[in-house]
Amino acid sequence: MIPFYLTAAAMLVSAIMVVRSTDLVRAVLWLSVVLGATAVAFIQLKADLLAVIQVMLYTGGVITLMLFAVLLTWRRDEGKPAAGRHRQGIGALLALGTAGLFVAAISRTELPEHTPLVESDSAAVGALFLQQHVVAFEALSVLLLAAMIGAIVLARRSDA
Amino acid sequence: MAGLEMWLYLSALLFAIGLYGVITRRSAVALLLSIELMVNAVNINFAAFGWSRGDYTGQMIALFAVALTVAEVAVGLAILIQLSRTHKSTELNVATELK
């Protein structure tokens, strides 16, 4: 139980720092803490493969990409976390409402029988990918290719 | 070991924090960060349900979601860089056209 609470506390505190921090570089770095804590959570959920992918793709790739984007773009609007108190109030209200709704829904739902995984089996996940769900897997690879080409075309200088 | 509902509560709170960020942030980069938080919450749910049911399909779907998010972030950041070039700002209020 204690590992869960430590992970959850780290995750929630740094998530709040991500949305509250006025410095964008800091917000990105706090996000990397959230993503790292999520990797720890995945290990607790017996999803070792997912944890490794999380560290490689997110903490390694996405955070670097985000840092590049923050440092390459104009930031004269930095330092203002939100559009005024009014908007912050609406945001807080909606977020609390959503959280309350979810918590109420979860506490009322009868959860399915709890038969947890006892060990992590990356080979089983791989087999699911390449046998039962191979069509979705191939579609995903086409989508990734399209997204990659799209990103390159979009980011290219128009005068080049 | 924490039960399934604890993980669901954690994920719900994380999702709500991300939602707060999406509503209050004006910078497009910060908006993408908040969306990452929400996607992360959903991934925890997938992994937690898979774990609780003793099934690896949840992990597989979470992996799909990870790949999709990475593609989304790449395209989003490319649009952002273009926006910053043409409008000299990444504030969302200035983004009214894409040319």
Boltz contact constraints between the chains, C-beta under 6 A:
constraints:
  - contact:
      token1: [A, 1]
      token2: [B, 2]
      max_distance: 6.0
  - contact:
      token1: [A, 4]
      token2: [B, 2]
      max_distance: 6.0
  - contact:
      token1: [A, 8]
      token2: [B, 10]
      max_distance: 6.0
  - contact:
      token1: [A, 12]
      token2: [B, 13]
      max_distance: 6.0
  - contact:
      token1: [A, 15]
      token2: [B, 14]
      max_distance: 6.0
  - contact:
      token1: [A, 15]
      token2: [B, 17]
      max_distance: 6.0
  - contact:
      token1: [A, 15]
      token2: [B, 37]
      max_distance: 6.0
  - contact:
      token1: [A, 16]
      token2: [B, 17]
      max_distance: 6.0
  - contact:
      token1: [A, 18]
      token2: [B, 33]
      max_distance: 6.0
  - contact:
      token1: [A, 19]
      token2: [B, 17]
      max_distance: 6.0
  - contact:
      token1: [A, 19]
      token2: [B, 20]
      max_distance: 6.0
  - contact:
      token1: [A, 19]
      token2: [B, 21]
      max_distance: 6.0
  - contact:
      token1: [A, 19]
      token2: [B, 34]
      max_distance: 6.0
  - contact:
      token1: [A, 24]
      token2: [B, 29]
      max_distance: 6.0
  - contact:
      token1: [A, 27]
      token2: [B, 33]
      max_distance: 6.0
  - contact:
      token1: [A, 31]
      token2: [B, 33]
      max_distance: 6.0
  - contact:
      token1: [A, 38]
      token2: [B, 40]
      max_distance: 6.0
  - contact:
      token1: [A, 41]
      token2: [B, 44]
      max_distance: 6.0
  - contact:
      token1: [A, 42]
      token2: [B, 47]
      max_distance: 6.0
  - contact:
      token1: [A, 45]
      token2: [B, 47]
      max_distance: 6.0
  - contact:
      token1: [A, 45]
      token2: [B, 48]
      max_distance: 6.0
  - contact:
      token1: [A, 45]
      token2: [B, 51]
      max_distance: 6.0
  - contact:
      token1: [A, 46]
      token2: [B, 51]
      max_distance: 6.0
  - contact:
      token1: [A, 47]
      token2: [B, 47]
      max_distance: 6.0
  - contact:
      token1: [A, 47]
      token2: [B, 59]
      max_distance: 6.0
  - contact:
      token1: [A, 50]
      token2: [B, 59]
      max_distance: 6.0
  - contact:
      token1: [A, 50]
      token2: [B, 62]
      max_distance: 6.0
  - contact:
      token1: [A, 57]
      token2: [B, 70]
      max_distance: 6.0
  - contact:
      token1: [A, 62]
      token2: [B, 73]
      max_distance: 6.0
  - contact:
      token1: [A, 65]
      token2: [B, 77]
      max_distance: 6.0
  - contact:
      token1: [A, 69]
      token2: [B, 29]
      max_distance: 6.0
  - contact:
      token1: [A, 69]
      token2: [B, 77]
      max_distance: 6.0
  - contact:
      token1: [A, 69]
      token2: [B, 80]
      max_distance: 6.0
  - contact:
      token1: [A, 70]
      token2: [B, 29]
      max_distance: 6.0
  - contact:
      token1: [A, 73]
      token2: [B, 84]
      max_distance: 6.0
  - contact:
      token1: [A, 73]
      token2: [B, 90]
      max_distance: 6.0
  - contact:
      token1: [A, 74]
      token2: [B, 84]
      max_distance: 6.0
  - contact:
      token1: [A, 74]
      token2: [B, 88]
      max_distance: 6.0
  - contact:
      token1: [A, 74]
      token2: [B, 89]
      max_distance: 6.0
  - contact:
      token1: [A, 77]
      token2: [B, 91]
      max_distance: 6.0
  - contact:
      token1: [A, 82]
      token2: [B, 24]
      max_distance: 6.0
  - contact:
      token1: [A, 83]
      token2: [B, 26]
      max_distance: 6.0
  - contact:
      token1: [A, 87]
      token2: [B, 24]
      max_distance: 6.0
  - contact:
      token1: [A, 88]
      token2: [B, 24]
      max_distance: 6.0
  - contact:
      token1: [A, 91]
      token2: [B, 20]
      max_distance: 6.0
  - contact:
      token1: [A, 91]
      token2: [B, 23]
      max_distance: 6.0
  - contact:
      token1: [A, 91]
      token2: [B, 24]
      max_distance: 6.0
  - contact:
      token1: [A, 95]
      token2: [B, 16]
      max_distance: 6.0
  - contact:
      token1: [A, 95]
      token2: [B, 19]
      max_distance: 6.0
  - contact:
      token1: [A, 95]
      token2: [B, 20]
      max_distance: 6.0
  - contact:
      token1: [A, 98]
      token2: [B, 16]
      max_distance: 6.0
  - contact:
      token1: [A, 98]
      token2: [B, 19]
      max_distance: 6.0
  - contact:
      token1: [A, 99]
      token2: [B, 12]
      max_distance: 6.0
  - contact:
      token1: [A, 99]
      token2: [B, 13]
      max_distance: 6.0
  - contact:
      token1: [A, 99]
      token2: [B, 16]
      max_distance: 6.0
  - contact:
      token1: [A, 102]
      token2: [B, 12]
      max_distance: 6.0
  - contact:
      token1: [A, 103]
      token2: [B, 12]
      max_distance: 6.0
  - contact:
      token1: [A, 106]
      token2: [B, 5]
      max_distance: 6.0
  - contact:
      token1: [A, 106]
      token2: [B, 8]
      max_distance: 6.0
  - contact:
      token1: [A, 111]
      token2: [B, 4]
      max_distance: 6.0
  - contact:
      token1: [A, 114]
      token2: [B, 52]
      max_distance: 6.0
  - contact:
      token1: [A, 115]
      token2: [B, 54]
      max_distance: 6.0
  - contact:
      token1: [A, 116]
      token2: [B, 51]
      max_distance: 6.0
  - contact:
      token1: [A, 116]
      token2: [B, 52]
      max_distance: 6.0
  - contact:
      token1: [A, 117]
      token2: [B, 51]
      max_distance: 6.0
  - contact:
      token1: [A, 117]
      token2: [B, 54]
      max_distance: 6.0
  - contact:
      token1: [A, 124]
      token2: [B, 56]
      max_distance: 6.0
  - contact:
      token1: [A, 125]
      token2: [B, 56]
      max_distance: 6.0
  - contact:
      token1: [A, 125]
      token2: [B, 59]
      max_distance: 6.0
  - contact:
      token1: [A, 125]
      token2: [B, 60]
      max_distance: 6.0
  - contact:
      token1: [A, 128]
      token2: [B, 56]
      max_distance: 6.0
  - contact:
      token1: [A, 128]
      token2: [B, 60]
      max_distance: 6.0
  - contact:
      token1: [A, 129]
      token2: [B, 60]
      max_distance: 6.0
  - contact:
      token1: [A, 140]
      token2: [B, 67]
      max_distance: 6.0
  - contact:
      token1: [A, 144]
      token2: [B, 71]
      max_distance: 6.0
  - contact:
      token1: [A, 147]
      token2: [B, 71]
      max_distance: 6.0
  - contact:
      token1: [A, 147]
      token2: [B, 74]
      max_distance: 6.0
  - contact:
      token1: [A, 147]
      token2: [B, 75]
      max_distance: 6.0
  - contact:
      token1: [A, 150]
      token2: [B, 75]
      max_distance: 6.0
  - contact:
      token1: [A, 151]
      token2: [B, 74]
      max_distance: 6.0
  - contact:
      token1: [A, 151]
      token2: [B, 75]
      max_distance: 6.0
  - contact:
      token1: [A, 151]
      token2: [B, 78]
      max_distance: 6.0
  - contact:
      token1: [A, 154]
      token2: [B, 78]
      max_distance: 6.0
  - contact:
      token1: [A, 154]
      token2: [B, 79]
      max_distance: 6.0
  - contact:
      token1: [A, 154]
      token2: [B, 82]
      max_distance: 6.0
  - contact:
      token1: [A, 155]
      token2: [B, 78]
      max_distance: 6.0
  - contact:
      token1: [A, 155]
      token2: [B, 81]
      max_distance: 6.0
